[in-house]
Amino acid sequence: MPYVVQPGDTLLRIARMFNVNKESLLAANPGLSSAKPLSPGLLLSVPAQTAFIYRVQPGDTLLGIACKFGLSLQDIISANRHQELKQLLPGALLTMPCAGSGRIVDGRAEYGQRELTADAEALLKAYPFLQVEKIGASVMGKPLIAIRLGEGPIKLHVNAGMHANEWITTPLLMTFLEDAARAASSGEKLCGIDMQALLQRVTLWVVPLVNPDGAELAQEGLRPDHPHAAELLRWNKGSDRFNKWKANIRGVDLNDQFPAFWEEETSRRGNDGPGPRDYPGPNPLSEPEARALAEFTAEQRFDLVVALHTQGQEIYWNYRGYEPPESERIARKLGKDSGYKPVKLSGSDAGYKDWFILQFRKPGFTVEIGYGVNPLPVEAFPDLYDEVRMLLAAALEAARAQEKQE
């Protein structure tokens, strides 16, 4: 079947939309290269055995169509992301996947602001006890959202997607949020934990995508009409390949932005200007993304925080001796459940975890998910999620244990 490439499309996103694999798309379109971004307007041939087209009839509703074909609303919404579905017009053509995945969050392709926004809305409809808040905006005006699950007095915070090419942490965190919400709704256990009971004692706040502008750049490459195109090319040493880009859209490393011995980190990095990584910026919290996260943290006064990064299968738990005594014990518990190695780190400053420990003297952890070279391949998502699920479940239990110490 034919498909016209839309802005922001990638091979993996199109494959996910039609429930086919990337290799099938490449085979059906010999002129394509997986190494080059797709141009909007390009007409592709999509193997159609796993999807079909439905023409909207008078009186049709989205729910009625979903019931007619045994699909979920999210299946249809995901397959028609580029269409306005709030008001169906007779004669409109809908892409219908042959079978739904049964999940809202789908980690089989690139995952950025577009996917996060749609999934947050869908999760809120499925689980109305969730709370979604905007805590700020990126340099380019993309909303930074936080999602709350639970109502307990002890607060756990997890953030992800701070480094652009580590965006896979975002769907990993969102998948855990979906599983935890489902378990709480149904009364099922997650990783052996009674989520209903736990979430009466613990509130989980997640910020799934701290760096949406950078994630878009790392995933989709640089568009000619990008408002920062000239600067980005210069900062990237003339290369149009941005898959190794870690910084935000102004070339600042957001995890070097926090006021925890920032001057020493700046001296250690030795980068005097914007680039793909390791530039701490002109001053602490100069970037709106880091500033929003710091202000949100100060407002909520979390009891325990986890920052998800890739890669290395390690857990960093200390900071210059300011960490509380229980931090090492919690790190060992997280490591036991996930298979990751707790590491006592030195020679690193100005990170979110560093600032949290310094500012609040409470347990904070940086987790390096997976092992390999960034960006980690989406094919590894199921294995990575097995690790993350166990680790975040252990973090929830560790947060609940904090209540007994207060």
Secondary structure, DSSP 8 states (H G I E B T S, - for coil): -EEE--TT--HHHHHHHHT--HHHHHHH-TT--TTS---TT-EEE---TTEEEEE--TT--HHHHHHHHT--HHHHHHHTTTS--SS--TT-EEEEESS--S-S---SS---HHHHHHHHHHHHHH-TT-EEEEEEE-TT--EEEEEEE---SEEEEEE---SGGGTTHHHHHHHHHHHHHHHHHHT-EETTEEHHHHTTTEEEEEE--S-HHHHHHHHH---TT-TTHHHHHHHTTT----TT--S-TTS--GGG-SSSSHHHHHHHH---S--SS----SSTT-SHHHHHHHHHHHHHT-SEEEEEEESSSEEE---TT-S-THHHHHHHHHHHHH--EEE---S--S-HHHHHHHHH-S-EEEEEESSSSSS--GGGHHHHHHHHHHHHHHHHHHHHHHHHH-
